[in-house]
Amino acid sequence: MIPRTSPSTSATQQPHLLHDRRVDPGLRNLDPIDVEPRILPRAGLEWLNDNGYINPSAESPFAFLRQEASRTSRAQRTRAAASLFASGDLLCRRRTRGGRGVVTTGGVLERSLAILERPQARLRFGISESGQLPTMREFYLCGNHLVSSFSDGETAFVGEPARLEDVLACLVRHLASPDLPAQMEMICMMPQLYELVTVLWKQQGKPLTEPLSRAEVARLLPDGDRRAAGELLASMTEAGVLRPGDRGHTLSPAYRHWLGLAWSDSVFEIERGEPDGDGWGRREQDRLLFVGPPGQRVLCEDVALDGGKAEGSASGDQPGRGVMLLSRLGGSDLIRRLATLLRPVERAAGIGRGSRFGRAARQPRFDVN
């Protein structure tokens, strides 16, 4: 799993916030994965929790409010609440119209907090590109809407609700591979073969286009056995992995292209978790790992060959003999695999209906979805 990196946006720099997107039509079609979330300070979170606007479950990114005492002063919380009211973000804001009290909803923030209060599933997007720091984006799912959120215990970063279908379309754009040659569809490698090629080329710092000599292989074997090195090169040549030449053995073009993607340091991983009573559980099939730079993404997975479970399976069965499969997913296959992972969750009764974030409310709230 790619390590998390905390968002770097400061409290005074919030590009593409909710107001900006309402007034600028050009910002409404921004990528829901890349749009910067808004920032809620600890004082605002504590005020919302203390006054019944949120009642986070154990799976909520705000669950720390359940176990920890308030860290901010009453004055800080009051100022934070005043800011939420002034911006119109707080739900059930009261106005006077013609001598009558009128209740208006707070809009986007209300819907986001309703989902984050009691999420039903979590999606993690781990993204790493060569030369850049890896990032982790967490999205929480309720019904068929997702909200991105992250909290370090002091500050919460809260996105706006996005429909699953919009996130799915966004992921298809991120993970499509139009820049790959048409003939690159898939390749299978036994784990031992992949590890061997990794040792011979990647761990030695050799470019994939460079040839490999018998002497180089012998130096990696016990006692520098040149005969065993020759037999190893011959078996890899027979398997179609290597090609002999005047300067030594080179990787065949097919393996060279696929290994270049696997070793590119570009990774896009999606993982789904659902509450299991002890955090977020994950089934083995609820994970997709893509390798290769943008425009050349390919799916990387372990596949069992003998009907058993491939190594790394969540099952307690004996591991089966498996291969590493790299495959280019076409449009329909890519959509199908992503849609299975981004499946909606049937909303539990009471979530987002007639309650103020899990507590009794005087006025009914609108539907989260």
LUMZAPA-918016 format. One line per field, with one value per residue (C-alpha): chain; residue in one letter; x, y, z. Coordinates in nm, 4 decimals. Each point is the difference from the previous one (the first is absolute). Example, Ala and Ser with C-alpha at 12.3 -4.5 7.8 and 13.67 -1.06 7.14 Angstrom:
// residues 2
c = A	A
r = A	S
u = 1.2300	0.1370
v = -0.4500	0.3440
w = 0.7800	-0.0660
END
This chain:
// residues 369
c = A	A	A	A	A	A	A	A	A	A	A	A	A	A	A	A	A	A	A	A	A	A	A	A	A	A	A	A	A	A	A	A	A	A	A	A	A	A	A	A	A	A	A	A	A	A	A	A	A	A	A	A	A	A	A	A	A	A	A	A	A	A	A	A	A	A	A	A	A	A	A	A	A	A	A	A	A	A	A	A	A	A	A	A	A	A	A	A	A	A	A	A	A	A	A	A	A	A	A	A	A	A	A	A	A	A	A	A	A	A	A	A	A	A	A	A	A	A	A	A	A	A	A	A	A	A	A	A	A	A	A	A	A	A	A	A	A	A	A	A	A	A	A	A	A	A	A	A	A	A	A	A	A	A	A	A	A	A	A	A	A	A	A	A	A	A	A	A	A	A	A	A	A	A	A	A	A	A	A	A	A	A	A	A	A	A	A	A	A	A	A	A	A	A	A	A	A	A	A	A	A	A	A	A	A	A	A	A	A	A	A	A	A	A	A	A	A	A	A	A	A	A	A	A	A	A	A	A	A	A	A	A	A	A	A	A	A	A	A	A	A	A	A	A	A	A	A	A	A	A	A	A	A	A	A	A	A	A	A	A	A	A	A	A	A	A	A	A	A	A	A	A	A	A	A	A	A	A	A	A	A	A	A	A	A	A	A	A	A	A	A	A	A	A	A	A	A	A	A	A	A	A	A	A	A	A	A	A	A	A	A	A	A	A	A	A	A	A	A	A	A	A	A	A	A	A	A	A	A	A	A	A	A	A	A	A	A	A	A	A	A	A	A	A	A	A	A	A	A	A	A	A	A	A	A	A	A	A	A	A	A	A	A	A	A	A	A	A	A
r = M	I	P	R	T	S	P	S	T	S	A	T	Q	Q	P	H	L	L	H	D	R	R	V	D	P	G	L	R	N	L	D	P	I	D	V	E	P	R	I	L	P	R	A	G	L	E	W	L	N	D	N	G	Y	I	N	P	S	A	E	S	P	F	A	F	L	R	Q	E	A	S	R	T	S	R	A	Q	R	T	R	A	A	A	S	L	F	A	S	G	D	L	L	C	R	R	R	T	R	G	G	R	G	V	V	T	T	G	G	V	L	E	R	S	L	A	I	L	E	R	P	Q	A	R	L	R	F	G	I	S	E	S	G	Q	L	P	T	M	R	E	F	Y	L	C	G	N	H	L	V	S	S	F	S	D	G	E	T	A	F	V	G	E	P	A	R	L	E	D	V	L	A	C	L	V	R	H	L	A	S	P	D	L	P	A	Q	M	E	M	I	C	M	M	P	Q	L	Y	E	L	V	T	V	L	W	K	Q	Q	G	K	P	L	T	E	P	L	S	R	A	E	V	A	R	L	L	P	D	G	D	R	R	A	A	G	E	L	L	A	S	M	T	E	A	G	V	L	R	P	G	D	R	G	H	T	L	S	P	A	Y	R	H	W	L	G	L	A	W	S	D	S	V	F	E	I	E	R	G	E	P	D	G	D	G	W	G	R	R	E	Q	D	R	L	L	F	V	G	P	P	G	Q	R	V	L	C	E	D	V	A	L	D	G	G	K	A	E	G	S	A	S	G	D	Q	P	G	R	G	V	M	L	L	S	R	L	G	G	S	D	L	I	R	R	L	A	T	L	L	R	P	V	E	R	A	A	G	I	G	R	G	S	R	F	G	R	A	A	R	Q	P	R	F	D	V	N
u = 0.0000	0.1282	0.0707	-0.2267	0.1166	-0.1893	-0.1652	0.2261	-0.2651	0.0135	-0.3024	0.0405	0.0482	-0.3017	-0.0162	-0.3255	-0.2096	-0.3751	-0.0796	0.2462	-0.1663	-0.3462	0.0950	0.2370	-0.1702	0.3398	0.0939	-0.3065	0.1429	0.3244	0.1282	-0.1737	0.3180	0.2279	-0.2214	0.1410	-0.2198	-0.1053	0.1558	-0.1825	0.2036	-0.0128	-0.2075	-0.2704	-0.0111	-0.0315	-0.2795	-0.1918	0.0452	-0.0878	-0.3171	-0.1369	0.0731	0.2137	-0.0028	0.2817	0.0040	0.3112	0.0671	-0.0250	0.3177	-0.1233	-0.0116	0.2785	-0.2599	-0.1681	0.3032	0.1777	-0.0882	-0.0267	0.3392	-0.1206	-0.1446	-0.3649	0.0893	0.1783	-0.2975	-0.2409	0.2054	0.0191	-0.3779	-0.0535	0.2174	-0.2080	-0.3223	0.1352	0.1026	-0.3375	0.1638	-0.1739	-0.3241	-0.3384	0.0965	-0.2991	-0.1096	-0.2909	-0.2234	-0.3173	0.0035	0.0216	0.2923	0.1269	0.2432	0.2506	0.2524	0.3716	0.0493	0.3183	0.1651	-0.3145	-0.0069	0.3715	-0.0230	-0.3076	0.2013	0.3164	-0.1908	-0.1039	0.1794	-0.0879	0.3183	0.3398	0.1974	0.3711	0.1790	0.3784	0.1786	0.3718	0.1763	0.3691	0.1768	-0.2970	-0.1006	-0.2628	-0.3454	-0.2955	-0.3593	-0.2719	-0.3641	-0.2909	-0.3102	-0.3661	-0.2608	0.1304	0.1952	0.3633	0.1708	0.3759	0.1276	0.3134	0.0678	0.3209	-0.1853	0.0447	-0.1438	-0.2525	0.0104	-0.3502	-0.0925	-0.3385	-0.2260	0.0681	-0.2193	0.1464	-0.0621	0.2052	0.2878	-0.0187	0.0264	0.2932	0.1823	-0.0505	0.1779	0.2830	0.0454	-0.0573	0.3066	-0.0381	0.3773	0.0805	0.0572	-0.3096	0.1826	0.0694	-0.2967	0.1398	0.2972	0.0395	0.3140	0.0704	0.0989	0.3408	0.0678	-0.1014	0.2227	0.2900	-0.0285	-0.0322	0.3255	0.1854	-0.1052	-0.1760	0.2026	0.3235	-0.1076	0.0165	-0.2242	-0.2504	0.1610	0.3480	0.1223	0.0918	0.3188	0.0660	0.2694	-0.2513	-0.2399	0.2826	0.0998	-0.3478	0.0196	0.1776	0.3721	-0.0483	-0.1147	0.0235	-0.1485	-0.3113	-0.0169	0.0014	-0.2762	-0.2095	0.0382	-0.0840	-0.3219	-0.1119	0.0741	-0.2041	-0.2891	0.0067	0.1085	0.3501	0.1551	0.3672	0.2266	0.3626	0.0282	-0.2017	-0.3662	-0.2605	-0.3588	-0.2502	-0.1952	-0.3288	0.1469	0.2014	-0.3119	-0.2069	0.2818	0.0538	-0.3564	0.0327	0.3218	-0.1080	-0.0616	-0.3451	-0.2770	-0.3748	-0.1580	-0.3672	-0.1092	-0.3496	-0.0762	-0.3270	-0.0693	0.0780	-0.0334	0.3705	0.0784	-0.0202	0.0187	0.1083	-0.0634	0.2768	-0.2162	-0.0709	0.3306	0.1317	0.3652	0.1066	0.3618	0.1438	-0.0068	-0.3181	-0.1189	0.1761	-0.1658	-0.0268	-0.1669	0.2338	-0.1486	0.0819	-0.1939	-0.0204	0.0731	-0.1111	-0.3369	0.1513	0.0629	0.2855	0.2625	-0.1205	-0.3621	-0.2130	-0.1194	0.1554	0.0204	0.3360	0.1443	-0.0307	0.2566	-0.0506	0.1364	0.0343	-0.2316	0.0460	-0.2919	-0.1237	-0.3678	-0.2172	-0.2773	-0.2798	0.2221	0.1435	-0.3455	-0.1258	0.2903	-0.0219	-0.3796	0.0293	0.2418	-0.1974	-0.3326	-0.2582	-0.1049	-0.3635	-0.0516	-0.0950	-0.3351	0.0161	0.3236	-0.0595	-0.3742	-0.1773	0.3028	0.2715	0.3118	-0.1285	-0.1854	-0.3604	-0.0578	-0.2839	-0.0135	0.0398	0.3194	0.0001	0.1129	0.3781	-0.0163
v = 0.0000	0.3462	0.2032	0.2898	0.3554	0.2707	0.2721	0.3010	0.2675	0.2637	0.1447	0.3203	-0.1648	-0.1990	-0.0144	-0.1086	0.0203	-0.0357	0.3692	0.0208	-0.2941	0.1509	0.3307	-0.1310	-0.2506	-0.0991	-0.1544	-0.2218	-0.2675	-0.0402	-0.3486	-0.1142	-0.1824	0.3027	0.2829	0.1442	-0.0599	0.2786	0.0334	-0.0274	0.0898	-0.2067	0.2702	-0.0236	-0.3792	0.0113	0.2577	-0.2135	-0.3070	0.1760	0.1518	-0.3130	0.0859	-0.3095	-0.3256	-0.2013	-0.3770	-0.2071	-0.0136	0.3761	0.1994	0.2146	-0.2961	0.1560	0.2489	-0.2914	-0.0877	0.3302	0.2942	0.3443	0.1530	0.3449	0.2759	0.0984	0.3300	-0.1822	-0.2274	0.2942	0.1861	-0.3107	-0.0428	0.3667	-0.0506	-0.2994	0.1946	0.3043	-0.2054	-0.1741	-0.3401	-0.0999	-0.1929	0.1293	0.3649	0.2078	0.3131	0.2350	0.0642	0.2026	-0.0560	-0.3779	-0.2263	-0.1845	-0.2916	-0.0328	-0.2756	0.0579	-0.1780	-0.1793	-0.0171	-0.1460	-0.2818	-0.0678	-0.0216	-0.2231	-0.2527	0.0310	-0.0385	-0.3575	-0.1315	-0.3454	-0.0660	0.1545	0.0300	0.0740	0.1295	-0.0336	0.1882	0.0093	0.1547	-0.0073	0.2986	0.1024	-0.0682	-0.2768	0.1088	-0.1722	0.1160	-0.1478	0.0104	-0.1016	-0.1495	0.0190	-0.1182	0.1055	0.3083	0.0388	0.2698	0.0380	0.0687	-0.0145	0.1067	0.0209	0.0528	0.3770	0.0918	-0.1725	0.0167	-0.0480	-0.0277	0.0410	-0.2948	-0.1669	-0.2544	-0.3444	0.0254	0.3214	-0.1554	-0.3079	0.2152	0.1851	-0.3260	-0.1261	0.3129	-0.0518	-0.3712	-0.0283	-0.0926	0.1600	0.0461	-0.3727	-0.1885	-0.1919	-0.3351	0.0389	-0.1850	-0.2160	-0.2000	-0.2667	-0.0549	-0.2639	0.1662	-0.1729	0.1296	0.3528	-0.0055	-0.1333	0.2703	0.2603	-0.1201	-0.0140	0.3392	0.2311	-0.0756	0.0324	0.3385	-0.1228	0.1675	-0.2407	0.0435	-0.1032	-0.3583	-0.2416	-0.2077	-0.3433	0.1474	0.2431	-0.2843	-0.2136	0.2740	-0.0237	-0.3792	-0.1908	-0.0484	0.1893	-0.3170	0.0923	-0.3331	0.0577	0.3539	-0.1338	-0.2485	0.2761	0.2254	-0.2927	-0.0823	0.3653	0.0159	-0.3153	0.1547	0.2977	0.2501	0.0586	0.0327	-0.0938	0.2478	0.0882	0.2027	-0.2381	-0.0690	0.2745	0.0025	-0.0723	0.3119	-0.1243	-0.0589	0.3207	0.2101	-0.1602	0.0092	0.3650	0.0680	-0.2172	0.1779	0.3509	0.1132	0.1124	-0.1672	0.0569	-0.2209	-0.0128	-0.1808	-0.0378	-0.0679	-0.0556	0.0039	-0.3392	0.0819	0.0697	0.2723	-0.0229	-0.3572	-0.0773	-0.3021	-0.1023	0.0732	0.3522	0.1355	0.1054	0.0816	0.1792	0.0597	0.2208	0.3756	0.1863	-0.1132	-0.3356	-0.1478	-0.3788	-0.2180	-0.2077	-0.3009	-0.3491	-0.2800	-0.3615	-0.2641	-0.3181	0.0989	0.0790	0.3344	0.2079	0.1119	0.2978	-0.1134	0.0944	-0.3600	-0.2414	-0.2699	-0.1280	0.2406	-0.1138	0.0287	0.3406	0.2506	0.3726	0.1277	0.3402	0.0947	0.2978	0.0550	0.1197	0.2513	-0.2438	-0.2251	0.2982	0.1409	-0.3400	-0.0567	0.3517	-0.0123	-0.3212	0.1688	0.3267	-0.1732	0.2028	-0.0988	-0.0297	0.2840	-0.0991	0.1218	0.3455	0.1166	0.3428	-0.0047	0.1939	0.0266	0.2514	-0.2104	-0.2934	0.1977	0.1113	0.3217	0.2466	0.0309	-0.2868	0.0018	-0.0613	-0.3266	-0.0455	-0.1599
w = 0.0000	-0.0854	0.3151	0.0821	-0.0509	0.1805	-0.2086	-0.0320	-0.0549	0.2730	0.1738	-0.1974	-0.3402	-0.1151	-0.3819	-0.1622	0.3153	-0.0053	-0.0547	-0.2900	-0.1713	0.0415	-0.1619	-0.2670	-0.2366	-0.1365	0.3352	0.0311	-0.2268	0.1921	0.0696	0.3243	0.1013	-0.0357	0.1293	0.3197	0.3080	0.2319	0.3443	0.3333	0.3104	0.3166	0.1741	-0.2665	0.0231	0.3767	-0.0169	-0.2508	0.2196	0.3270	-0.1462	-0.1630	-0.3611	-0.0364	0.1940	-0.1600	-0.0067	0.0678	-0.3761	-0.0504	-0.0689	0.2915	0.2415	0.2074	0.1298	0.1824	0.2093	0.0507	0.2200	-0.1573	-0.0711	-0.1012	0.2159	0.0047	-0.1672	-0.2831	-0.0549	0.0004	-0.2593	-0.2174	0.0172	-0.0892	-0.3075	-0.1084	0.0458	-0.1825	-0.3032	-0.0134	0.0382	0.3229	-0.0395	0.1167	0.0011	0.1140	-0.1820	0.0562	-0.2977	0.0407	0.3737	-0.0401	0.0801	-0.3063	0.0247	-0.2836	-0.0499	-0.0173	-0.3331	-0.0951	0.3418	0.1517	-0.2529	0.0461	0.3788	-0.0193	-0.2013	0.2086	0.3255	-0.0755	-0.3103	-0.1285	-0.1963	-0.0588	-0.3229	0.0026	-0.3078	0.0276	-0.2763	-0.0686	-0.2982	-0.0776	0.1512	0.2171	0.3582	0.0280	0.1116	0.1599	-0.0457	0.2205	-0.1080	0.2206	-0.1566	0.0959	-0.2475	-0.3396	0.1068	0.1066	0.2040	0.0314	0.3484	0.2065	0.3557	0.1973	0.3283	-0.0152	-0.3383	-0.2225	-0.3780	-0.1412	-0.3665	-0.1564	-0.0882	-0.3337	-0.1729	-0.0508	-0.3735	-0.0170	0.1962	-0.2230	-0.3134	0.1575	0.0785	-0.3538	-0.1237	0.2506	-0.0738	-0.3743	-0.2070	-0.3447	-0.0359	0.0076	-0.3271	-0.1072	0.0166	0.3725	0.1526	0.2798	0.1203	0.2698	0.2043	0.2582	0.3292	-0.0057	-0.3511	0.0900	0.3087	-0.2049	-0.2646	0.2765	0.1576	-0.3312	-0.1327	0.2448	0.3122	-0.1969	-0.1321	-0.3612	-0.2588	-0.1518	-0.3421	0.1211	-0.0696	0.2782	-0.0201	0.1432	0.2246	0.1539	0.0793	0.1403	0.2434	0.1550	0.0446	0.2779	-0.0813	-0.3287	-0.1799	-0.3726	-0.1061	0.2127	-0.1361	-0.3552	0.0783	0.1581	-0.3039	-0.2317	0.1906	-0.0049	-0.3716	-0.0613	0.1949	-0.2358	0.2638	-0.1356	-0.3429	-0.0621	-0.1729	-0.0638	0.3218	0.2182	0.0680	-0.0201	0.1138	-0.2759	-0.1066	0.1500	0.3453	-0.0209	-0.0642	0.2774	0.2552	-0.0830	0.1159	0.3106	0.1008	-0.0945	0.3615	-0.1141	0.1983	0.0341	0.2673	0.0981	0.3149	0.1407	0.3658	0.1859	0.3761	0.1558	0.3699	0.0358	-0.2512	-0.3754	-0.1300	-0.3564	-0.2146	-0.2393	-0.3034	0.1244	-0.1248	-0.3397	-0.0659	-0.3183	-0.0980	-0.2704	-0.0650	-0.1031	-0.3408	0.0427	0.3089	0.0180	0.2621	0.2172	0.1810	0.1272	-0.1661	0.1223	-0.2631	0.1757	0.1429	0.3401	0.1585	-0.1327	0.2472	0.2000	0.0006	0.2986	0.0249	0.2444	-0.2698	-0.1196	-0.2571	-0.3583	-0.2771	-0.1556	-0.2471	-0.0125	-0.2710	-0.1613	-0.2225	-0.1922	0.0761	-0.2864	0.0541	0.0875	0.2154	0.1841	0.0723	0.1178	0.2409	0.1397	0.0332	0.2028	0.2374	0.0166	0.0571	0.1969	0.3503	0.0972	0.2426	0.3525	0.1249	0.1564	-0.1585	-0.1449	0.0741	0.2729	0.2267	0.0590	-0.0614	0.2026	0.2687	0.0165	-0.1939	0.0178	-0.3770	-0.2481	-0.2037	-0.3693	-0.1501	-0.0051	-0.3428
END
